[in-house]
Amino acid sequence: MSAHAVRRVALLVALLLLAGCATVPMTGRKQLSLVSGSEVNALAATEYGKFLKKNPPVRGTPDAEMVERVGRRIQAAVEQYMKKNDYADQLAGYDWQFHLVEDKEVNAWCMPGGRVVFNTGILPITRDETGMAVVMGHEVAHAIAQHGAERMSQQLATQLGGATLAVALAGKSTQTQALAMAAFGAGSVVGILLPFSRAQESEADKMGINFMAMAGYDPRASIGLWQRMAEASKGSGKPPAFLSTHPADEQRIERLKKDMPEALKRYEKATGQKPAGAGGKKKSKGK
């Protein structure tokens, strides 16, 4: 490639990066955004439908009802937060769904548009409603932070330099669909074919404990949940799919502790209860 061509490509990259920039709610991080939320949500809806046809949801059991209940509480908290902070437009086209499927794999995920799946294999680790809220908040945070769209955008950016990008950004159809399947496809046992980065996982941790706190769940339960998740990976030869790109255990716990004061303030505001000490018991305010 000639020097002139290289300069043209570099300029194109710079222009796209400047034009395609979005801000993640709560954290304020700037992220690459070369695909529209509406398009990503539409593609996610298609993939979610395909997954549920192959994996019929569990219905009417206490666990299935818990997934629905926890999901709706976190949905309500997220919608309130987004409205209060002028991000409500980012939820346009959301079709919140919360399903439990029979699968021994320790996994859970949330596609763009608020479409959630929990595998039965993760239930021994979540243990109870608060543990489930930790995972639910984390997975919903991936959707709210538009991590799937960001991964798609990153893939588009790696293809700069010729007709491939022009076609992808103009028509988008086939290529964008392929990128969507890679970014958040549910057609494999791991749920996500193109894993989130560790930075995105850490961001989802921070947002997740705040979302669960807003919904009235004690965010301190996140420490025990991730410790149990790490313990489940010992002796298996490989970590659960859910942990494949997550931060190292010690780093995750330290970051959660750092972010905990903010989450506890939201928990107190949501419940009217002053958080107790390390024992995790609640102390009600005087009437």
DAHUTA-V662032 format. One record per residue. N is the residue number from 1. RES is the residue in one letter. SS is DSSP state (@ for helix, = for strand, . for the rest). PSI is psi in whole degrees, -180 to 180 (none if undefined). Layout:
N_RES_SS_PSI ; N_RES_SS_PSI
This chain:
1_M_._135 ; 2_S_._163 ; 3_A_@_-37 ; 4_H_@_-43 ; 5_A_@_-40 ; 6_V_@_-42 ; 7_R_@_-40 ; 8_R_@_-41 ; 9_V_@_-44 ; 10_A_@_-41 ; 11_L_@_-41 ; 12_L_@_-44 ; 13_V_@_-47 ; 14_A_@_-43 ; 15_L_@_-42 ; 16_L_@_-40 ; 17_L_@_-36 ; 18_L_@_-41 ; 19_A_@_-35 ; 20_G_._66 ; 21_C_=_133 ; 22_A_=_166 ; 23_T_=_130 ; 24_V_._128 ; 25_P_._149 ; 26_M_._-52 ; 27_T_._-26 ; 28_G_._7 ; 29_R_._139 ; 30_K_=_137 ; 31_Q_=_154 ; 32_L_=_134 ; 33_S_._95 ; 34_L_._0 ; 35_V_._149 ; 36_S_._149 ; 37_G_@_-39 ; 38_S_@_-39 ; 39_E_@_-43 ; 40_V_@_-43 ; 41_N_@_-40 ; 42_A_@_-44 ; 43_L_@_-38 ; 44_A_@_-39 ; 45_A_@_-41 ; 46_T_@_-47 ; 47_E_@_-37 ; 48_Y_@_-43 ; 49_G_@_-42 ; 50_K_@_-42 ; 51_F_@_-45 ; 52_L_@_-27 ; 53_K_@_-37 ; 54_K_@_-22 ; 55_N_._80 ; 56_P_._132 ; 57_P_=_149 ; 58_V_._135 ; 59_R_._142 ; 60_G_._3 ; 61_T_._160 ; 62_P_@_-38 ; 63_D_@_-43 ; 64_A_@_-40 ; 65_E_@_-34 ; 66_M_@_-42 ; 67_V_@_-46 ; 68_E_@_-46 ; 69_R_@_-48 ; 70_V_@_-43 ; 71_G_@_-44 ; 72_R_@_-35 ; 73_R_@_-42 ; 74_I_@_-37 ; 75_Q_@_-49 ; 76_A_@_-42 ; 77_A_@_-42 ; 78_V_@_-45 ; 79_E_@_-40 ; 80_Q_@_-44 ; 81_Y_@_-46 ; 82_M_@_-39 ; 83_K_@_-44 ; 84_K_@_-30 ; 85_N_._22 ; 86_D_._35 ; 87_Y_._10 ; 88_A_@_-32 ; 89_D_@_-23 ; 90_Q_@_-13 ; 91_L_@_3 ; 92_A_._132 ; 93_G_._1 ; 94_Y_._139 ; 95_D_._78 ; 96_W_._128 ; 97_Q_=_142 ; 98_F_=_112 ; 99_H_=_148 ; 100_L_=_133 ; 101_V_=_152 ; 102_E_._107 ; 103_D_._129 ; 104_K_._-15 ; 105_E_._133 ; 106_V_._97 ; 107_N_._156 ; 108_A_=_152 ; 109_W_=_160 ; 110_C_=_118 ; 111_M_=_161 ; 112_P_._144 ; 113_G_._4 ; 114_G_._30 ; 115_R_=_110 ; 116_V_=_144 ; 117_V_=_132 ; 118_F_=_133 ; 119_N_=_147 ; 120_T_@_-25 ; 121_G_@_-16 ; 122_I_@_-12 ; 123_L_@_-38 ; 124_P_@_-21 ; 125_I_@_-40 ; 126_T_@_-36 ; 127_R_._-51 ; 128_D_._-175 ; 129_E_@_-39 ; 130_T_@_-40 ; 131_G_@_-40 ; 132_M_@_-35 ; 133_A_@_-32 ; 134_V_@_-51 ; 135_V_@_-42 ; 136_M_@_-46 ; 137_G_@_-41 ; 138_H_@_-47 ; 139_E_@_-40 ; 140_V_@_-36 ; 141_A_@_-37 ; 142_H_@_-42 ; 143_A_@_-45 ; 144_I_@_-36 ; 145_A_._-1 ; 146_Q_._42 ; 147_H_@_-34 ; 148_G_@_-45 ; 149_A_@_-35 ; 150_E_@_-42 ; 151_R_@_-39 ; 152_M_@_-44 ; 153_S_@_-40 ; 154_Q_@_-38 ; 155_Q_@_-39 ; 156_L_@_-42 ; 157_A_@_-31 ; 158_T_._-12 ; 159_Q_._14 ; 160_L_._153 ; 161_G_._8 ; 162_G_._-159 ; 163_A_@_-26 ; 164_T_@_-46 ; 165_L_@_-44 ; 166_A_@_-44 ; 167_V_@_-43 ; 168_A_@_-40 ; 169_L_@_-20 ; 170_A_@_-67 ; 171_G_._-44 ; 172_K_._-29 ; 173_S_@_-81 ; 174_T_@_-46 ; 175_Q_@_-43 ; 176_T_@_-35 ; 177_Q_@_-41 ; 178_A_@_-41 ; 179_L_@_-37 ; 180_A_@_-44 ; 181_M_@_-35 ; 182_A_@_-35 ; 183_A_@_-37 ; 184_F_@_25 ; 185_G_._145 ; 186_A_._17 ; 187_G_._-2 ; 188_S_._172 ; 189_V_._-18 ; 190_V_._-7 ; 191_G_._-37 ; 192_I_._120 ; 193_L_._-30 ; 194_L_._100 ; 195_P_._152 ; 196_F_._153 ; 197_S_._165 ; 198_R_@_-31 ; 199_A_@_-41 ; 200_Q_@_-37 ; 201_E_@_-42 ; 202_S_@_-39 ; 203_E_@_-41 ; 204_A_@_-34 ; 205_D_@_-50 ; 206_K_@_-50 ; 207_M_@_-38 ; 208_G_@_-44 ; 209_I_@_-28 ; 210_N_@_-39 ; 211_F_@_-43 ; 212_M_@_-36 ; 213_A_@_-42 ; 214_M_@_-29 ; 215_A_._1 ; 216_G_._18 ; 217_Y_._137 ; 218_D_._115 ; 219_P_._-17 ; 220_R_._-17 ; 221_A_@_-17 ; 222_S_@_-33 ; 223_I_@_-52 ; 224_G_@_-37 ; 225_L_@_-49 ; 226_W_@_-28 ; 227_Q_@_-41 ; 228_R_@_-38 ; 229_M_@_-43 ; 230_A_@_-40 ; 231_E_@_-35 ; 232_A_@_-22 ; 233_S_@_-14 ; 234_K_._136 ; 235_G_._-1 ; 236_S_._-9 ; 237_G_._-25 ; 238_K_._153 ; 239_P_._159 ; 240_P_._154 ; 241_A_@_-35 ; 242_F_@_-27 ; 243_L_@_4 ; 244_S_._-32 ; 245_T_._15 ; 246_H_._160 ; 247_P_._159 ; 248_A_._149 ; 249_D_@_-51 ; 250_E_@_-41 ; 251_Q_@_-42 ; 252_R_@_-47 ; 253_I_@_-42 ; 254_E_@_-40 ; 255_R_@_-39 ; 256_L_@_-42 ; 257_K_@_-38 ; 258_K_@_-38 ; 259_D_@_-7 ; 260_M_@_-40 ; 261_P_@_-43 ; 262_E_@_-44 ; 263_A_@_-38 ; 264_L_@_-34 ; 265_K_@_-39 ; 266_R_@_-36 ; 267_Y_@_-44 ; 268_E_@_-41 ; 269_K_@_-39 ; 270_A_@_-35 ; 271_T_@_-18 ; 272_G_._19 ; 273_Q_=_133 ; 274_K_=_122 ; 275_P_=_134 ; 276_A_._-167 ; 277_G_._-160 ; 278_A_._-20 ; 279_G_._-17 ; 280_G_._3 ; 281_K_._149 ; 282_K_=_143 ; 283_K_=_114 ; 284_S_=_148 ; 285_K_._154 ; 286_G_._146 ; 287_K_._none
